[in-house]
Amino acid sequence: NKTINVSCSKIKFMDGSLGKMAVYAAKHFTIDTIYPFLLLAIINTGWNLESLLSISDDVDSHITPDLVDPENYVLIHGKKNRGSSNGNPLNVTHRSNIKKKYSTYWLLKYVESIITSCKDSQHFRKGYLWKYTTVESNKNNLIKSINEFAILSGVSSRFIKRHKLKYISSENISHPKIRSGHIALRQLLGSTERELSEYLEHKSEETIIHYISDESSNIVQDLSIKLIQKQFINDIKNFNVRVIESDRKSVV
């Protein structure tokens, strides 16, 4: 902190919190540097933020071997309160390939390795995976956890501007839309409504209808309809008929 304070008076770039956060980011996550990992985890799993934030800084405590292929896959288990009827959180599961370098499992393990490197700090809050360093002026709470969805609105807006994502028309990223897009991709791969409902751990049919009725899912359905229409046209153009004439003689 002393070095940063001296640098702020000597180097123009260090004037303000941006320069300070650049120094902190070399050792730990800041809210802007941890966000891409959170975003990628949402894209990979199709989970909502609540479920992803339920993963603790002990990632392996959320892992069980995959019953079908334990050598190549693991199951990642999270929780969500939304949709629970008896007050107990619902379980959500994601199957991840442990042989792939950038799979969800290794993504979470990488975040864990950065987070736990500061486990001896007095500011470390055990039990939370998605933690980040705050500005130096907040000396009583230098490490915070992402537990408020509202804070991600500004972060995602900066993410869009920083990477010049011109195809995103809104000012910030809609994380529920990512979940809808994930479901649309599964539709494109042939998953049925029932399979999607089971995948999302949804018991209500109305909920899955919500996910398969948005713009991205409608595009998938339109593609399927076009394929069926094309097949109809091909069938008509290549309609084969065998003409059979009766050779039966009249009986006297």
C-alpha positions in Angstrom: 0.0 0.0 0.0 2.9 2.4 0.7 4.4 1.7 -2.6 1.1 2.3 -4.4 0.6 5.6 -2.6 4.1 6.8 -3.6 3.5 5.7 -7.2 0.2 7.6 -7.4 2.1 10.8 -6.9 4.8 10.0 -9.4 3.1 8.1 -12.3 0.2 9.6 -14.1 -1.3 6.1 -14.8 -1.4 5.4 -11.1 -3.6 8.4 -10.4 -6.9 7.0 -9.1 -8.2 3.5 -8.3 -7.6 2.0 -11.8 -3.8 2.0 -11.3 -4.1 0.6 -7.8 -6.4 -2.2 -9.0 -3.9 -3.0 -11.7 -1.3 -3.7 -9.0 -3.7 -5.7 -6.9 -4.7 -7.7 -10.0 -1.2 -9.1 -10.4 -1.6 -11.0 -7.1 -5.3 -11.6 -6.7 -8.6 -11.2 -8.6 -10.3 -7.8 -8.9 -14.0 -7.7 -9.7 -13.2 -7.0 -13.4 -10.6 -9.8 -13.7 -12.7 -12.5 -12.0 -15.8 -11.7 -14.0 -14.7 -13.4 -17.3 -14.2 -16.7 -15.3 -17.7 -16.3 -13.8 -19.1 -15.5 -17.2 -17.5 -18.6 -18.8 -18.8 -20.8 -16.0 -22.3 -19.6 -16.6 -22.0 -20.2 -20.3 -20.6 -23.8 -19.8 -23.0 -24.9 -17.1 -26.2 -23.1 -18.0 -26.7 -22.4 -14.3 -28.1 -19.3 -12.9 -25.9 -17.0 -10.8 -27.4 -18.3 -7.5 -26.4 -21.8 -8.3 -22.9 -20.9 -9.4 -22.3 -18.7 -6.3 -23.2 -21.7 -4.1 -19.8 -23.3 -5.0 -17.4 -22.8 -2.1 -13.6 -22.3 -2.1 -13.3 -26.1 -1.5 -14.3 -27.1 -5.1 -13.6 -30.8 -4.6 -16.3 -30.9 -1.9 -18.8 -30.3 -4.7 -17.4 -33.1 -6.9 -18.5 -36.7 -7.3 -17.3 -39.2 -9.9 -19.4 -39.7 -13.0 -21.1 -43.1 -12.8 -21.1 -43.6 -16.6 -17.5 -42.6 -17.3 -15.6 -41.9 -14.0 -12.2 -41.8 -15.8 -13.1 -38.8 -18.0 -16.0 -37.0 -16.3 -17.0 -35.7 -12.9 -20.3 -34.3 -11.6 -20.3 -30.8 -10.2 -23.1 -30.1 -7.6 -24.6 -26.8 -6.7 -27.6 -25.5 -4.9 -30.5 -23.1 -5.7 -33.3 -21.8 -3.5 -35.5 -20.7 -6.4 -38.2 -23.2 -7.1 -37.9 -25.1 -3.8 -41.2 -25.9 -2.2 -40.3 -27.2 1.3 -37.6 -24.6 2.0 -34.7 -26.9 1.3 -32.4 -25.9 -1.6 -32.6 -27.8 -4.8 -29.6 -29.6 -6.2 -28.2 -28.7 -9.6 -25.7 -30.9 -11.4 -23.2 -30.3 -14.3 -21.2 -33.0 -16.0 -17.6 -31.9 -16.8 -14.8 -33.5 -18.7 -11.7 -33.6 -16.5 -9.5 -34.4 -19.5 -10.1 -31.1 -21.2 -7.9 -28.2 -20.1 -10.6 -25.5 -20.2 -13.5 -27.6 -18.8 -15.7 -26.2 -16.0 -14.0 -28.4 -13.4 -10.5 -27.0 -14.2 -11.9 -23.4 -14.5 -13.2 -23.7 -11.0 -10.0 -25.3 -9.7 -8.0 -22.4 -11.2 -10.2 -19.8 -9.5 -9.8 -21.8 -6.3 -6.0 -21.7 -6.6 -5.9 -17.9 -6.9 -8.4 -17.4 -4.1 -6.8 -19.8 -1.6 -3.4 -18.3 -2.1 -4.6 -15.5 0.3 -6.2 -17.9 2.8 -3.8 -16.7 5.6 -4.9 -13.1 5.2 -7.0 -11.6 7.9 -9.4 -10.5 5.2 -10.0 -13.9 3.8 -13.6 -15.1 4.1 -13.7 -18.9 4.1 -16.4 -20.7 2.2 -16.8 -18.4 -0.8 -15.2 -19.1 -4.1 -16.0 -16.0 -6.1 -13.9 -13.4 -4.2 -12.1 -10.3 -5.3 -9.9 -7.5 -4.0 -11.3 -4.1 -3.3 -9.6 -0.7 -3.4 -6.9 0.1 -0.8 -9.1 2.7 1.0 -11.4 0.0 2.3 -8.8 -1.3 4.8 -11.4 -3.2 6.9 -12.6 -5.4 4.1 -10.0 -5.8 1.3 -11.4 -9.1 0.0 -15.1 -9.3 -0.8 -17.3 -12.1 -2.2 -19.7 -11.7 -5.1 -23.0 -12.1 -3.3 -24.9 -9.3 -4.9 -26.2 -9.6 -8.5 -26.5 -5.9 -8.8 -22.8 -5.3 -8.7 -22.3 -7.4 -11.9 -24.4 -5.0 -14.0 -21.6 -2.3 -14.0 -18.9 -5.0 -14.4 -20.5 -6.5 -17.4 -21.0 -3.1 -19.0 -17.2 -2.4 -18.7 -16.6 -5.9 -20.1 -18.6 -5.1 -23.2 -16.8 -1.8 -23.8 -13.4 -3.2 -23.1 -13.7 -6.0 -25.6 -15.8 -4.0 -28.1 -18.6 -6.6 -28.3 -20.5 -4.8 -31.0 -23.1 -7.6 -31.4 -24.4 -7.0 -27.9 -26.9 -4.2 -28.2 -27.7 -3.7 -24.5 -25.5 -1.7 -22.1 -24.8 -4.8 -20.0 -25.0 -8.6 -20.2 -28.2 -10.3 -19.2 -27.1 -13.4 -17.3 -30.6 -15.1 -17.5 -30.3 -14.8 -21.3 -27.1 -16.8 -21.2 -29.1 -19.6 -19.5 -31.8 -19.4 -22.2 -29.1 -19.5 -24.9 -27.6 -22.6 -23.2 -31.0 -24.3 -23.4 -31.4 -23.3 -27.0 -28.1 -25.0 -27.9 -29.2 -28.2 -26.2 -32.4 -28.0 -28.2 -30.3 -27.6 -31.4 -28.5 -30.8 -30.4 -31.8 -32.6 -30.1 -32.8 -32.5 -26.5 -36.6 -32.8 -25.9 -38.7 -30.6 -23.6 -38.8 -33.3 -21.0 -35.0 -33.8 -21.1 -34.5 -30.0 -20.8 -36.9 -29.8 -17.9 -35.0 -32.6 -16.1 -31.7 -30.9 -16.9 -32.9 -27.6 -15.3 -34.3 -29.5 -12.3 -37.7 -27.9 -13.1 -40.9 -29.6 -12.0 -43.3 -27.1 -13.5 -44.1 -27.3 -17.2 -44.7 -23.6 -17.3 -41.1 -22.9 -16.4 -39.6 -24.9 -19.3 -42.1 -23.2 -21.6 -40.6 -19.9 -20.5 -37.1 -21.0 -21.6 -38.1 -22.5 -25.0 -40.2 -19.5 -26.0 -37.6 -16.8 -26.1 -35.9 -15.5 -29.3 -33.0 -17.9 -29.4 -35.2 -21.0 -28.9 -37.6 -19.7 -31.6 -34.7 -19.6 -34.0 -33.9 -23.2 -33.2 -37.5 -24.2 -33.8 -37.6 -22.2 -37.1 -34.6 -24.1 -38.3 -36.2 -27.4 -37.5 -39.4 -26.4 -39.3 -37.4 -25.4 -42.4 -35.7 -28.8 -42.4 -39.1 -30.5 -42.3 -40.4 -28.3 -45.1 -37.3 -29.0 -47.2 -37.8 -32.8 -46.7 -41.5 -32.4 -47.8 -40.4 -30.7 -51.0 -37.7 -33.4 -51.7 -40.3 -36.1 -51.1 -42.7 -34.6 -53.6 -40.0 -34.0 -56.2 -38.8 -37.5 -55.9 -42.1 -39.3 -55.5 -41.8 -42.8 -57.0 -44.9 -44.7 -58.1 -45.1 -48.3 -59.3 -48.0 -48.8 -61.6 -49.5 -52.3 -61.4 -51.9 -53.5 -64.1 -54.2 -56.4 -63.5 -53.7 -59.3 -65.9 -56.6 -61.3 -64.6 -58.6 -63.1 -67.3 -62.4 -63.1 -67.1 -63.8 -66.4 -65.9 -66.5 -68.0 -68.1 
